[in-house]
Amino acid sequence: MSKGKILIIDDSVVVRNYLSTMISSVPNLEIVSSVPNGHLGFQKILSTKPDVVILDLVMADGDALYVLQQMEEVIPSSERPFVIIYSSTARHGDPTFTKALNFGFCDFALKVEATAEELIPKLRNTFLPKILSGIEAKKTRELLKTGPSLGFAPRSLSDISKPKETNNNNNIPSGIQALKDVLVTKRVYPKLLIIGASTGGPQVVREIVQSLDPRIKIPIVIIQHMPEGFTKSFAKELEEASSFKAHELQHSMPLENGNIYVFPGGMHGRLSAFGNLFVYYSERKDYTAHPFKPSINLAIEHLMDSLHGHVILAILSGMGTDGAIGAQQLHSKGSFVIAQDEASSAVWGMPRAVVKSGAADIILSQDELGKGIQMALTSYYV
C-alpha cells in the first residue's frame, strides 16, 4: 500500500517541526517536504505531487492565497492536492480567510496553544481525520478520470460510523425533472429542514438559503463542520445573504419557525423534539465514532423517537461519511433526503456515503439544490 504524501508550508520552524513529528508517527503517512514560504511551497507541490498540503494562511513570502491561486490556474482539478489551511489568526469574517475558503479543495484548522506534552496529541486529533479524508478525496478525484466512482467504497475513520451500503446506487433519480416525479409518489409533511455540510459547504449553504421563500414556516438547521468561533459570523453571513433571521445555537435554545439556526462549531450538539417544538442541547463530550464537529449523525440521533417522516435532510459536499447514518435513520421513518451530486461537490464524501447507503430520494447539483428544496417544501404546503 502506497503511503499518503504530506507537504507542510509554514513560516514557523517550530510549527513545521511539531507537524512533522506528529505526521511521521502515523503509519502510511510520509512528509515529502517541509518549507517556509508559499513560493517555494508551490514549486514543491509541482515536484513532489503531495496528496495533502498543510498551508499557513499568512506568510512573508507567498501566502496561502498565492499558493491556492497558482494551484487552480496550473494544476488540473483531478490532480490537485487537498489543502488544510492552518492559522492562528484566521476568523470567518477575515477577507483573506474567506477567499481561501472559496477554493473548494480546502479545509481549515486553527492553531492551538498547548504545552509541549499536550501539543502532539492535540495536533493528531485535529489533523489525522482531515489528512486521511483528504487523501481519500484526492484518490476519488483521480478515479473519476478513468470511470464511475460509485463502486469505490468510502473510507471510514471508524467501523461504527460506516453506513450500510447497497448495490442499488444507480436507481436513485437525479435532477430537477426527476424530482417532480419523486414528489408525486413520496409525500412527507416536514416540520424541520436540516442541511448538513463540510468541506466546500459554506458557499452552497449560502446559495440555498438565498433561494428559499421566507414564508416557509419551519425552522432551518445548518450543521456545518467548522472550528469553534467561526459559526457565529457564519450565521451573520447567512442572515445578510437571505431573507431569514439567523442565529448560532445556544444550549437549551428552542427553534422558532422561519428562522435559520447554525450549530456551534468545534463541539457536538443534539436536537430533541417535544411535539412540534425542537430544542438544541450542546455537548462537549468527544466521540470516536464522530470525529467531525459538529456531527450530523449525532445531532439527528435524538430525533428518531419522536419524528416520523417530518424532516427534509440535505447532505452537501464534505469529506468523510458524516450524515449517512442519520440519513438512513430519517429515511427509514419516511423523511425526505437529498444528496448533492458528484460533479458539483468539492469533495464527494458525505453525499456519496448517503447515496451508497440507499437513503437518498434524489440527487441534485449545486445549482439545483435551492430550487429543489423549495419545490419539496412547497409541494407539501400547497
C-alpha positions as CSV (number, residue, x, y, z in Angstrom):
1,M,0.0,0.0,0.0
2,S,1.5,3.4,-1.0
3,K,1.9,6.0,1.7
4,G,-0.1,9.2,1.8
5,K,2.2,12.1,0.9
6,I,2.1,15.3,3.0
7,L,3.7,18.7,2.3
8,I,4.0,21.3,5.0
9,I,4.2,25.0,4.1
10,D,4.6,27.3,7.2
11,D,7.0,30.1,8.0
12,S,7.4,28.9,11.6
13,V,10.1,26.3,12.1
14,V,8.6,25.3,15.4
15,V,5.2,24.6,13.7
16,R,6.9,22.6,10.9
17,N,8.8,20.5,13.4
18,Y,5.7,19.7,15.5
19,L,3.7,18.8,12.5
20,S,6.5,16.7,11.1
21,T,6.8,14.8,14.4
22,M,3.1,14.2,14.5
23,I,2.7,13.0,10.9
24,S,5.9,10.9,11.0
25,S,4.4,8.9,13.9
26,V,1.4,7.8,11.8
27,P,1.8,4.6,9.7
28,N,1.3,5.0,5.9
29,L,1.9,8.8,6.0
30,E,5.1,10.5,4.9
31,I,6.4,14.0,4.8
32,V,7.6,14.7,1.2
33,S,8.8,18.2,2.1
34,S,8.6,21.0,4.7
35,V,9.2,24.5,3.5
36,P,8.9,28.1,5.0
37,N,7.1,30.1,2.3
38,G,4.4,29.9,-0.4
39,H,6.6,30.5,-3.4
40,L,8.9,27.5,-2.5
41,G,5.8,25.6,-1.4
42,F,4.1,25.8,-4.8
43,Q,7.3,24.6,-6.5
44,K,7.3,21.6,-4.1
45,I,3.7,20.9,-4.9
46,L,4.6,20.6,-8.6
47,S,7.7,18.4,-7.9
48,T,6.5,16.1,-5.1
49,K,2.8,15.8,-6.1
50,P,1.6,15.5,-2.5
51,D,-1.9,14.2,-1.5
52,V,-2.4,16.7,1.2
53,V,-0.8,20.2,1.8
54,I,-0.9,21.8,5.3
55,L,-0.7,25.5,4.5
56,D,-0.2,28.5,6.7
57,L,-2.7,31.3,5.9
58,V,-0.3,34.3,6.0
59,M,3.5,34.1,5.4
60,A,6.1,36.7,4.5
61,D,6.8,35.3,1.0
62,G,3.8,33.9,-0.9
63,D,0.9,33.3,1.4
64,A,-1.9,30.8,1.1
65,L,-3.9,32.8,-1.5
66,Y,-0.9,32.8,-3.8
67,V,-0.5,29.0,-3.5
68,L,-4.2,28.3,-4.0
69,Q,-4.5,30.6,-7.0
70,Q,-1.4,29.0,-8.6
71,M,-2.8,25.6,-8.0
72,E,-6.2,26.5,-9.5
73,E,-4.5,28.0,-12.6
74,V,-1.8,25.4,-13.2
75,I,-2.9,22.0,-11.8
76,P,-5.9,20.1,-13.2
77,S,-8.7,19.7,-10.6
78,S,-8.3,15.9,-10.6
79,E,-4.6,16.2,-9.7
80,R,-4.7,18.9,-7.1
81,P,-3.7,18.0,-3.5
82,F,-6.2,18.6,-0.8
83,V,-5.3,21.7,1.3
84,I,-5.7,22.2,5.0
85,I,-5.4,25.9,5.9
86,Y,-3.7,26.2,9.3
87,S,-3.7,29.5,11.0
88,S,-3.6,31.2,14.4
89,T,-5.2,34.4,13.2
90,A,-8.0,33.3,10.8
91,R,-11.6,34.2,11.6
92,H,-14.5,33.6,9.4
93,G,-15.1,37.3,8.7
94,D,-11.5,37.8,7.7
95,P,-11.4,38.5,3.9
96,T,-8.2,36.5,3.3
97,F,-9.6,33.5,5.1
98,T,-13.0,33.9,3.3
99,K,-11.2,34.0,-0.1
100,A,-9.2,30.9,0.9
101,L,-12.4,29.0,1.7
102,N,-13.8,29.8,-1.7
103,F,-11.3,27.4,-3.1
104,G,-13.4,24.2,-2.8
105,F,-10.5,21.9,-2.3
106,C,-9.7,23.5,1.1
107,D,-10.4,22.7,4.7
108,F,-9.1,24.5,7.7
109,A,-7.8,24.2,11.3
110,L,-6.9,26.7,14.0
111,K,-3.5,26.7,15.6
112,V,-3.9,25.9,19.3
113,E,-1.9,26.9,22.4
114,A,-0.6,23.9,24.5
115,T,2.3,22.6,26.4
116,A,4.9,20.5,24.5
117,E,3.4,17.4,26.1
118,E,-0.1,18.3,25.0
119,L,0.6,19.6,21.6
120,I,1.3,16.4,19.6
121,P,-1.9,14.7,20.8
122,K,-3.9,17.8,20.0
123,L,-2.4,18.0,16.5
124,R,-3.1,14.4,16.0
125,N,-6.8,14.8,16.9
126,T,-7.1,17.9,14.8
127,F,-5.3,16.8,11.7
128,L,-5.5,13.0,11.4
129,P,-9.2,12.8,10.3
130,K,-8.7,15.6,7.9
131,I,-5.5,14.2,6.4
132,L,-7.0,10.7,5.9
133,S,-10.1,12.1,4.4
134,G,-8.1,14.5,2.2
135,I,-6.0,11.6,0.9
136,E,-9.2,9.7,0.1
137,A,-10.7,12.7,-1.7
138,K,-7.7,13.0,-3.9
139,K,-7.8,9.3,-4.8
140,T,-11.5,9.7,-5.6
141,R,-10.9,12.6,-8.0
142,E,-8.2,10.6,-9.7
143,L,-10.6,7.6,-10.2
144,L,-13.1,9.9,-11.8
145,K,-10.8,10.3,-14.8
146,T,-11.0,6.6,-15.5
147,G,-14.6,5.7,-14.7
148,P,-17.5,6.0,-12.3
149,S,-16.6,6.0,-8.6
150,L,-19.8,4.7,-7.1
151,G,-18.3,1.3,-6.8
152,F,-15.4,2.7,-4.8
153,A,-16.2,2.2,-1.1
154,P,-15.8,5.4,1.0
155,R,-13.2,5.2,3.7
156,S,-14.5,5.4,7.3
157,L,-12.5,6.5,10.3
158,S,-14.4,4.1,12.4
159,D,-16.3,0.9,11.8
160,I,-19.0,2.3,14.0
161,S,-19.5,5.3,11.7
162,K,-19.6,3.4,8.4
163,P,-23.1,3.3,6.9
164,K,-24.7,0.3,5.5
165,E,-24.1,0.0,1.7
166,T,-26.3,-1.2,-1.0
167,N,-25.8,-2.1,-4.7
168,N,-28.7,0.0,-5.8
169,N,-27.0,3.3,-6.2
170,N,-27.8,3.8,-9.9
171,N,-31.6,3.6,-9.2
172,I,-31.6,6.9,-7.3
173,P,-33.1,9.6,-9.5
174,S,-31.2,12.8,-10.2
175,G,-32.0,16.3,-11.4
176,I,-34.9,18.7,-11.0
177,Q,-37.1,17.0,-13.7
178,A,-36.8,13.7,-11.8
179,L,-37.6,15.4,-8.5
180,K,-41.1,16.4,-9.8
181,D,-41.9,12.7,-10.3
182,V,-40.4,11.8,-6.9
183,L,-42.6,14.3,-5.2
184,V,-45.7,12.8,-6.7
185,T,-45.0,9.4,-5.2
186,K,-43.4,10.4,-1.9
187,R,-45.2,12.9,0.4
188,V,-44.0,13.9,3.8
189,Y,-45.1,16.9,5.8
190,P,-41.9,18.4,7.2
191,K,-41.6,20.2,10.5
192,L,-37.8,20.8,10.1
193,L,-35.2,21.4,7.3
194,I,-31.7,20.2,8.1
195,I,-28.7,21.0,5.9
196,G,-25.5,19.1,6.7
197,A,-22.2,20.1,5.1
198,S,-18.4,20.1,5.4
199,T,-15.6,21.0,3.0
200,G,-17.0,23.1,0.2
201,G,-20.2,23.6,2.0
202,P,-20.4,27.2,3.1
203,Q,-20.8,28.6,-0.4
204,V,-23.5,26.1,-1.2
205,V,-25.4,26.7,2.0
206,R,-25.4,30.5,1.2
207,E,-26.9,29.8,-2.2
208,I,-29.6,27.5,-0.8
209,V,-30.8,29.9,1.9
210,Q,-30.9,32.7,-0.7
211,S,-33.3,30.5,-2.8
212,L,-35.7,29.7,0.0
213,D,-39.0,31.6,0.3
214,P,-39.1,33.4,3.7
215,R,-42.8,32.5,4.1
216,I,-41.8,28.8,4.7
217,K,-42.8,28.3,8.3
218,I,-40.4,25.7,9.6
219,P,-37.0,26.0,11.3
220,I,-33.9,25.7,9.1
221,V,-31.0,24.0,10.8
222,I,-27.4,24.2,9.4
223,I,-24.9,21.7,10.6
224,Q,-21.6,22.8,9.1
225,H,-18.2,21.3,10.1
226,M,-16.4,24.3,11.5
227,P,-14.0,25.1,14.3
228,E,-15.2,26.9,17.4
229,G,-15.6,30.7,17.0
230,F,-16.5,30.6,13.2
231,T,-20.2,29.8,13.3
232,K,-21.5,33.0,14.9
233,S,-20.1,35.1,12.0
234,F,-21.3,32.4,9.5
235,A,-24.8,32.8,10.9
236,K,-24.5,36.5,10.4
237,E,-23.4,36.0,6.8
238,L,-26.4,33.7,6.2
239,E,-28.8,36.4,7.6
240,E,-27.2,39.0,5.4
241,A,-27.4,36.8,2.3
242,S,-31.1,35.7,2.8
243,S,-34.5,36.9,4.0
244,F,-34.3,35.0,7.3
245,K,-33.1,35.8,10.8
246,A,-30.1,33.5,11.6
247,H,-28.7,32.5,14.9
248,E,-25.8,30.5,16.3
249,L,-27.5,27.9,18.6
250,Q,-27.0,28.0,22.3
251,H,-27.6,25.3,24.9
252,S,-31.4,24.7,25.6
253,M,-32.4,27.1,22.8
254,P,-35.8,26.4,21.3
255,L,-36.2,26.7,17.5
256,E,-38.8,29.0,16.0
257,N,-40.4,28.7,12.6
258,G,-39.0,30.7,9.8
259,N,-35.5,31.1,11.3
260,I,-32.1,29.8,10.5
261,Y,-30.1,28.0,13.2
262,V,-26.4,27.2,12.9
263,F,-24.9,24.5,15.1
264,P,-21.9,26.0,17.1
265,G,-18.5,24.9,15.6
266,G,-15.9,22.8,17.3
267,M,-18.4,20.9,19.5
268,H,-21.2,18.4,19.3
269,G,-24.9,19.1,19.8
270,R,-28.2,17.3,19.7
271,L,-31.7,18.1,18.6
272,S,-34.7,16.9,20.6
273,A,-38.4,17.1,19.6
274,F,-41.2,17.7,22.0
275,G,-44.3,17.6,19.8
276,N,-43.9,20.5,17.4
277,L,-41.1,22.1,19.5
278,F,-37.4,21.5,18.7
279,V,-34.7,22.2,21.3
280,Y,-30.9,22.3,20.9
281,Y,-28.6,20.9,23.5
282,S,-24.8,21.4,23.4
283,E,-22.4,18.7,24.3
284,R,-18.7,18.9,24.9
285,K,-18.0,15.2,25.0
286,D,-15.8,13.7,22.3
287,Y,-16.9,10.6,20.4
288,T,-14.5,8.2,18.5
289,A,-17.3,7.5,16.0
290,H,-18.0,11.2,15.4
291,P,-14.6,12.8,14.7
292,F,-16.0,15.8,12.7
293,K,-17.6,18.5,14.8
294,P,-20.5,19.3,14.9
295,S,-21.6,15.8,13.9
296,I,-24.7,15.5,11.7
297,N,-25.3,11.9,12.8
298,L,-25.1,12.8,16.5
299,A,-27.3,15.8,16.0
300,I,-30.1,13.7,14.4
301,E,-29.9,10.7,16.8
302,H,-32.4,12.0,19.4
303,L,-35.0,12.9,16.8
304,M,-35.6,9.3,15.9
305,D,-38.1,8.5,18.7
306,S,-40.3,11.5,18.1
307,L,-40.2,12.2,14.4
308,H,-41.9,10.1,11.7
309,G,-41.3,11.4,8.2
310,H,-41.3,15.0,9.2
311,V,-37.8,16.1,8.1
312,I,-36.2,17.3,4.9
313,L,-32.5,16.5,5.1
314,A,-29.9,17.7,2.5
315,I,-26.4,16.4,2.7
316,L,-23.9,18.6,0.9
317,S,-20.2,18.5,-0.1
318,G,-17.8,17.2,2.5
319,M,-15.2,14.7,3.3
320,G,-15.9,11.5,5.3
321,T,-19.2,9.8,5.9
322,D,-20.9,12.0,8.5
323,G,-24.7,12.3,7.8
324,A,-25.1,8.9,6.2
325,I,-26.3,7.1,9.4
326,G,-28.7,10.0,10.2
327,A,-29.9,10.0,6.6
328,Q,-30.6,6.2,6.8
329,Q,-32.5,6.7,10.1
330,L,-34.6,9.6,8.9
331,H,-35.3,7.9,5.5
332,S,-36.5,4.7,7.3
333,K,-39.0,6.9,9.1
334,G,-40.3,8.4,5.8
335,S,-38.3,11.7,5.8
336,F,-37.1,13.1,2.5
337,V,-33.4,13.0,1.8
338,I,-31.4,15.0,-0.8
339,A,-27.8,14.4,-1.7
340,Q,-25.5,16.8,-3.6
341,D,-24.2,15.3,-6.8
342,E,-20.6,14.2,-7.5
343,A,-19.8,16.7,-10.3
344,S,-20.6,19.8,-8.2
345,S,-19.2,18.6,-4.9
346,A,-15.8,19.9,-3.8
347,V,-15.4,16.6,-2.0
348,W,-18.0,13.9,-2.8
349,G,-17.6,12.0,0.5
350,M,-20.6,12.7,2.7
351,P,-23.2,12.8,-0.1
352,R,-21.6,9.7,-1.7
353,A,-22.0,7.8,1.6
354,V,-25.7,8.7,1.6
355,V,-26.2,7.6,-2.0
356,K,-24.4,4.3,-1.4
357,S,-26.5,3.7,1.7
358,G,-29.6,3.9,-0.4
359,A,-31.0,6.6,1.8
360,A,-31.2,9.4,-0.9
361,D,-34.6,10.1,-2.5
362,I,-33.0,12.4,-5.1
363,I,-29.5,13.6,-6.2
364,L,-29.2,17.3,-7.1
365,S,-26.4,19.5,-8.4
366,Q,-25.3,22.6,-6.6
367,D,-27.3,24.8,-8.9
368,E,-30.4,22.7,-8.3
369,L,-30.3,22.3,-4.5
370,G,-32.0,25.6,-3.5
371,K,-34.7,25.2,-6.1
372,G,-35.2,21.5,-5.3
373,I,-35.5,22.1,-1.6
374,Q,-38.0,24.9,-2.3
375,M,-40.0,22.6,-4.6
376,A,-40.1,19.9,-1.9
377,L,-41.2,22.3,0.8
378,T,-43.8,24.0,-1.5
379,S,-45.3,20.7,-2.6
380,Y,-46.2,19.8,0.9
381,Y,-47.9,23.1,1.8
382,V,-49.9,23.8,-1.4
